[in-house]
């Protein structure tokens, strides 16, 4: 009886300690109140949404449009269809385009690299049109390119009518779609991304400053793009990296340039203060091995296809639990990349990630003798 009481005591003690540990978990407050039509804050690596309001509301994006203009041009550069040194003849249409400018001159030749910097740093509408015409022959055709890339990236609520963001009733996007575009731009074109952190650019003896004021206010901010029209309000897509954690915020439709910077900073600070991102498993790295029957080998390596990042409240990493489920009686031959199980990540009792476990190698049939021996073994088990 004494042992039963002692056992019960230890069980209760463990339950009590677990309750205390849970009670000591740092609470995560609600996101700051943001005076914008819509906004979203995501982790770049994991894609987890940390804060949002009306992220799927269709709004005018103004010059944030130029993130997609740049994405298309970067893609053309990467594929080798154009080069940075290639010269573009400035059309009268590009020269006459209204709004912000880099002040190119009609019929002059300007290198693609200079036009990109004029578009990214100075937000030049004239540079945007010149690039669109050079890549696609005309702005209308270039807008079709933009929409094709938007569809490919999964931007479900976006439609582009031009390359500048000048007002058009059928030109719209959402905070969520812009965050998708920003993640892909940073990931796919790291060699060009540095231009988004450049504070000023001089062309034709005219120096203009980047309109993203966070570049001066926060040393961790290194992009991305501002926008303003009367219809869109003041907008800002921003990105910052601290200690290996990168966040992307999109704030659309604020009342002033000061407000868009302040509210973007509040969102970024909130994300860095209360969340952390960890790389749990690297892609294509062996995590475990599994038995295989009738093969040239007795076991094969399993892993996940891509890096698995998770974003969780700060201080809760130790509460993560991983479990795996594997297929039974795996028989050769198998192909590299074939699925044979699942890994599940939980935080307490909540599932926060699942990934397929795939074969990291191909295993061929082991021949007649191996097939006969393993058939007997499988029958006996």
N, C-alpha and C positions, 0 to 999 in steps of 0.2 A: 504493500500500500504506500509505503514511504517513497519507493522508486517511482510509482505512478504519479505521486504528487510532485516529485522533483522533475519528472519529465514534463508534466503539465506546466510547471513553473518556467522551464526553459522555453517551451513553446510560446507561452504568454510573453516571455521576455523578448523573444525574437520578433513576435508580432508588434510588441511595444516599440522596439528599436526601429523596425520598419516604418511604423507610423510616425515616429519622431523624425526619421530621415525624410519621409515624404513631406512632413509639415515644414521641414527646414529648406525645402526646395525654394529657390528664389522665384517669386511670382513675376509674371510678365504683364506689365500694364498695357492698357489699350494704346494704340498708336496716337500720335499727336493729332489734333484737329487741324485739318488743312483746308484753307479757303480756296478751293479749286473746283472746276466742273467735274473733274475726274483725276484720279491718281492711282499709282501702283508702285510698290516697292518689292523687288525680288532679289534673291541671291543669284548671282551669275552662275556659279558652278552647279548648284542643285536645281535651280529653277523654282525653288519654293517661294510662294508669295508670303511676305511678312506683313504687308498692310495694303489695303485697297479701298477705294470707294468708286462706285460706278465705272469699273475698269473696262466694261464692254460697251459703254455709251459712245456712239459715233459722234465725233467732233472734228472740226477743222484743225489740221495740224500745223498750219503756217510753215515756217522754214524747217521745222523738224522733218518735213518731207525730204529734205536734202540728205538725210541719213540713207534713204533708199536710192536717191540719185547716186550717191557715193558708192553704195553697195553694188549697183549695176556696173559702174565704171571700174571699181576694184575687181569685179569678176572678169571683166574684159581684159584687164591688165594681167590677172593671174592666168588666164587661158592663153595669153600671148597674142590676142587679136589687136591690141594697141600697145604702145610703150609710153613710159613717162616722158621721154624726150621728144616724142612725136609732136609736131606742130599743128595747131588748129587755126584755121582762118576764121576770124570773127565776122559773123554775118550782121547785117543791119538789124535783124530781129533781135539777136543777142544784145547788141549794143543799145537798142532802144528799150529793152525790158525794164519795167519799172521796179521800184523798191530798192532794197540794199544792193550795192554794186561793188565790184573790185576795180571798176573804171577801165575796162578794156576798150580798145578803139576799133572801129569798123575797118574791115579789110586787113588789119594787122594780124600777124601770126604769133600765137602764144602757145608755149609748151603745155602738154596735158598736166604735168606736175604742177605748174604755176596756176593753172585753172583750178585744179583740185584744192590747192591751198587757199586760193581766193574764195572758193565756195565754202570750204570747211571753216576757215578762220575768220574770213571777212563776211561770210554769208552772202556772197555775190550772186544775185539772180542772173546777171549777165554771164557769169562763168558757168552757171548751171545749164543755161540754154545752149551755150557754145559746146559744152561737153555732150549734151544730149544730141545735138545735131551731128556732131562728129561720130558718135557711136552708132546712131540709128538713122541718120539722114534727116530726121525731123523730130520735133518735140512730141508730136502725137504718137509716132511709132515708138519713141523711147518710153512714153507712158505705158504702152502695152507691155514692154519689157519689164517695167516696174511692177505691174500687176501680176505678171507671170512669176516673178521672183517672190512677190508677196504670197501668192498661192502656194508656191513650193515650200516656203518657210512656215506655213500654217497661220498666216495672218488672215483670219476668217472674216473680219469686219472692216476691211480696208479697200479703198478704191482710189487710185491716183489718176488725175486728169492732166497733170503737168509735173515738171521737174523742180519747181521752185516753191510751191506751197501758196502761190497767189490764189485768192478766193475763187472757188467754183462750187456750185451747188452739189455736184457729184464727186467732189474731192474730199475724202474723209478717212479717218482711221480711229483707233481707240488706244487708250493707255496700255492695255494688255498687248495689242499688236506691236506697238512701238517698243515695248520691253523685249518682245520676241526678236524683233529686228536688231535691237541694240546688242543682245547676247550673241547673235550670229555674226554681226559685224566685228565685234571684239574678238570672237573666237576664230573666225575664218580669215581675218586680215590683220594679224598682229603687227606686221611690218608697216602698215599705214596708220594704225590706230594712234600712234604718237602725235600725229598732226592735230588731233583733237585737244591736246593739252597745250598747244602752242598759243601764247598769249597775244601775239600780234604778228602781222605780216605786212611787208612793204611791197607794193607793186606800182609801177609807173610813178615812182617818187611820192607815193601816197601811203602813209602808214595808218592802218586801222587795227583796232584792238578787238580781240575775241569778246563776244557779248556774254559769255558764260562767266559771270562774276565769281562763281565758286572757285575758279582756278586761282584767284588771288586770296580767297578767304580760307580755303581748306587745302593743305598740302597733299592730302590723300586723293583729291578729286583730279581726274585726268581726262574728262570728257563730259558730255558729248556735244549737244546742240541746243540752241535756243530757237524760239520762234515767236513771231507776233504779227497778227493782223487784228483789225477791229472785231472781226467775227470770231476769231480763235481766242483772243485774249493773249496774255503772256504765258508762254509755255517753256518748259525745260526738261530735256532728257539728260540725266546726269549719271555718272558712274564714278565710284571711288574704291580704292583698295587699301585695306589696313591689315597688316600681318597675314597676308595670304588670303584674306576673305574679301571678295569683291561684291559690291551691291550695285544695282541699277535702279534708279528712281525715274518715274515719268510723271510730271505734274503738268496738267493741261488746263488752261482757262483761268489763270489768276488775274488779279486786278492791276499789277504793276511789275516792272522788272525787278524791283526790290523784293516784292512778295514771292515771285517764283524762285528766287535764290534762297530766301529765308526758309520757305516751306520745303524746298528740296533738301536743304541742309538739315532741317528738323527730322525729315524722314530717314536720311542717311544716318544721322546720329542715333536715332531710335534703333535702327537695325543693328548697327555695330555694338551698341550698348547692351542689348538684351538677347542677342542671338550669336551663335557661332557655327561655323561650317567645318566639317571634318571629311577627309578622304578616308572612307572605310576600306574599300577594296580597289585596287588598280585593275583596269581592264586588261584582259588577255594574260593575266597572271595566275598561276596555279594556286588554287585555294584548298583543294583536296583531291584525292584519287578515288576511283570507284572500280569495283570488280567487274571484269568483262569475261564472258564465256565464249569459248570456241574461237578465240582470237590469237594473233601472233604474239600478243603480250597478255599478261594476266590482269593488268590494271591500266587505267588511263587517267590523264589529268583533266580536271574540271575547273572552270573559272567563269567569270562574267565577261560580256562583250566589251563594255565601256566602263570607264571609271565611275565608281559609285560615291557621290558626295551626298552628305545629309546635313541639313540645317536644323538645329534644335535650340531651345532656350539655353542660355549660358549656364554652365555648371551641371548639366544633366547628362553629360556624355557617359558617366559611369552607370547610368540606369539603362543603357542600351543593351538589348539582347538579340543575338542572331541565332537562327535555326535553319536547318537545311532538310529538304525532302528529296530523296533520290528515287529514280525508277528502279524497279526490281528486275532481276534476271536480264541484264543488258547483254545482248549477244552481238558478236562481230558479224559482218563488218559495220563500222560506224564512220561517219564523216566529220571532219573538223567543223565546228560551228553548230553541230546538231544538239538539240536540247535534251537533257536527261535529268533535270531536277529544278528546284527553286530554292533560293535563299530568301528568307524573310527577316526584316529588321523591325524590332518593336521597341518603343519607348514606353515603359510600364506595360500596359495592355493594348496600347494603340499601335497598329501597323503603320509604319512611316515609309517603308520601302520594300518592294519585292523585285527580284531580278532572276531571270532564267540562268540556270547553270548549264553551260555549254561545254562540249568536248573541245579541248585545246589542241587535239591531235587526231589524226585519222588512224584507225586500227583495221588492218586487213584480216581476212579469214585465216585461221591458223592451220588449215589443211584438214584432211580426212582424219588423221590420227587424233589431233587435238579435238576435233568435233565429236568423235566417238567417246573419248575419255571424259570430256566435259558433259556430254549427254548423260552418261552414267552418274556423274557427280551431282548434276542437277536433279536427277530422278531420286537419288538417295537423300538429298537435303530436305 
